[in-house]
Amino acid sequence: MLPSLYNWTMDLAGRKSAAWWLAVVAFVESSVFVVPADVLFLPMVLAKPHRAYRYAFLATLFSVLGGIAGWFLGHYAFDAIARPILQFYGKIDAFESMRASVDMEAVVLLLVTSGLAHVPPMKVVTILSGAANVSLGMFIASAVITRGARFFILAAVLRRHGEAVRHFIEKRLGLIAAIGAAALIVLYGLYVLAK
């Protein structure tokens, strides 16, 4: 299953419509969606390394725009949209506690960790930033810096070492997936213990 999924994303990355799909995924990832833009960004750069920086710019731009949408969702539509979703998942109390205790320094730290490493997911930070009345200007500046750093660093590494990375992934796809799954399980276990 993993090799066919890998081949599918590599095939999609080579299509003319791939840039549009990257823009859509980067936008919705930062506001409401679970899947990170890297799922499409990485194979696109591996398939066409000469377009690495163009793809990094596109992913950064639409990730920031999606983040702004998430900020507006948290700021202006929290009660109408976000609160019912959080109540459905039983997370409203945890979110309210976080919102009451968050300050600008904490949000900037969350933006850095989320923007660079998806911890916590970007959409959580964007909605929280809006709900906690964080300055939109500061939010945008932080998002541009962190998301730009992530995508442009990945673009530079993949452009320089793309073929070696691609061969490594293709030879060890099962091992990489197992390590990724184990990391997610460990992170979830730490999250449950911290509650």
C-alpha positions in Angstrom: 0.0 0.0 0.0 2.8 2.5 0.9 4.6 2.1 -2.4 1.4 2.7 -4.3 0.6 5.8 -2.2 4.2 7.1 -2.7 3.9 6.5 -6.5 0.5 8.3 -6.5 1.9 11.4 -4.8 4.9 11.4 -7.1 2.6 11.1 -10.1 0.4 13.9 -8.8 3.5 16.0 -8.1 4.5 15.8 -11.7 1.2 17.0 -13.1 0.5 20.5 -14.4 -2.2 21.0 -11.8 0.1 20.1 -8.9 0.9 23.7 -8.0 -2.9 24.4 -7.6 -3.3 21.4 -5.4 -0.3 22.5 -3.3 -1.9 26.0 -2.9 -5.2 24.4 -1.8 -3.6 22.0 0.7 -1.3 24.6 2.2 -4.3 27.0 2.7 -6.7 24.5 4.3 -3.9 22.9 6.4 -3.4 26.2 8.2 -7.1 26.8 8.9 -9.1 23.6 9.1 -7.5 20.5 7.5 -5.4 17.7 9.1 -3.0 16.8 6.3 0.2 18.9 6.1 1.2 20.5 2.9 4.5 18.6 3.1 2.6 15.5 1.8 2.5 17.2 -1.6 5.3 19.7 -1.3 8.1 17.1 -0.8 7.2 14.9 -3.8 6.7 18.1 -6.0 10.3 19.3 -5.2 11.7 15.8 -5.7 10.0 15.5 -9.0 11.0 19.0 -10.2 13.9 20.3 -8.2 14.4 23.3 -10.5 11.1 24.6 -9.2 11.9 24.1 -5.5 11.9 27.8 -4.5 8.8 28.5 -6.6 6.9 25.8 -4.7 8.3 27.0 -1.4 7.0 30.5 -2.1 3.6 29.1 -3.2 3.4 26.9 -0.1 4.4 29.8 2.2 2.0 32.2 0.7 -1.1 30.0 0.8 -0.1 28.6 4.3 0.0 32.2 5.6 -3.3 33.0 3.9 -4.9 29.9 5.4 -3.5 31.0 8.8 -5.1 34.4 8.4 -8.4 32.6 7.6 -8.0 30.5 10.8 -7.2 33.7 12.8 -10.5 35.2 11.5 -12.4 32.0 12.3 -11.1 32.1 15.8 -11.6 35.9 16.2 -15.0 36.4 14.5 -16.7 33.0 14.3 -15.5 31.1 17.3 -18.9 30.7 18.9 -20.7 29.9 15.7 -18.2 27.5 14.1 -15.2 26.5 16.3 -17.0 26.1 19.7 -19.5 23.4 18.4 -16.7 21.4 16.8 -14.6 21.5 20.0 -17.7 20.5 22.0 -18.3 17.6 19.7 -14.8 16.4 20.3 -15.0 17.1 24.1 -12.2 19.6 23.9 -13.9 22.8 24.7 -12.8 23.0 28.4 -9.1 22.3 27.4 -9.3 25.0 24.7 -10.9 27.5 27.0 -8.3 26.9 29.6 -5.5 27.3 27.0 -7.2 30.5 25.7 -7.4 32.0 29.2 -3.7 31.4 29.9 -2.1 32.2 26.6 -0.2 35.4 26.1 1.7 36.9 23.2 5.0 35.2 24.1 3.3 31.8 24.3 1.5 32.4 20.9 4.8 33.3 19.2 6.4 30.2 20.7 3.5 28.1 19.4 3.7 29.7 16.0 7.4 28.9 15.9 7.0 25.2 16.9 3.9 24.8 14.7 5.3 26.7 11.7 8.5 24.7 11.8 7.5 21.3 13.1 3.7 21.1 13.1 3.6 20.8 16.9 0.9 21.7 17.7 -0.9 21.6 14.3 -1.0 25.0 12.6 -4.8 25.2 12.5 -4.9 25.0 16.3 -2.5 27.9 16.7 -4.3 30.0 14.1 -7.7 29.6 15.6 -6.3 30.1 19.1 -4.5 33.2 18.1 -7.8 34.7 16.8 -9.8 33.6 19.8 -7.2 35.0 22.2 -7.2 38.4 20.4 -3.6 38.2 19.3 -2.5 41.1 17.1 -3.1 40.1 13.5 0.0 42.0 12.4 2.2 40.1 14.8 0.5 36.8 13.9 1.1 37.4 10.1 4.8 38.3 10.7 5.3 35.2 12.8 3.6 33.0 10.3 5.5 34.4 7.3 8.8 33.9 9.1 8.2 30.4 10.4 6.3 28.9 7.4 8.7 30.6 5.0 11.7 29.2 6.9 10.2 25.7 6.9 9.4 25.5 3.2 12.5 27.4 2.0 14.9 25.3 4.1 13.2 22.1 2.8 13.4 23.4 -0.7 17.1 24.1 -0.4 17.9 20.7 1.1 15.9 18.8 -1.4 17.2 20.8 -4.3 20.8 20.1 -3.3 20.3 16.5 -2.1 17.1 15.5 -3.8 18.1 12.4 -5.7 19.9 11.0 -2.7 16.8 11.7 -0.5 14.5 10.2 -3.1 16.6 7.0 -3.4 16.7 6.8 0.4 12.9 7.2 0.7 12.2 4.6 -2.1 14.6 2.0 -0.6 13.4 2.5 3.0 9.7 3.6 2.7 8.4 0.9 5.1 11.0 1.7 7.7 10.3 5.5 7.4 6.6 4.8 7.8 7.2 2.6 10.9 9.4 5.2 12.5 6.8 8.0 11.7 4.0 5.9 13.2 6.1 5.1 16.3 6.8 8.8 16.8 3.1 9.6 16.5 2.3 7.0 19.1 4.9 8.3 21.5 3.7 11.9 21.0 0.1 10.8 21.6 1.2 8.9 24.8 3.0 12.0 26.1 -0.1 14.1 25.4 -2.3 11.7 27.3 0.1 11.6 30.2 0.3 15.4 30.3 -3.5 15.8 30.6 
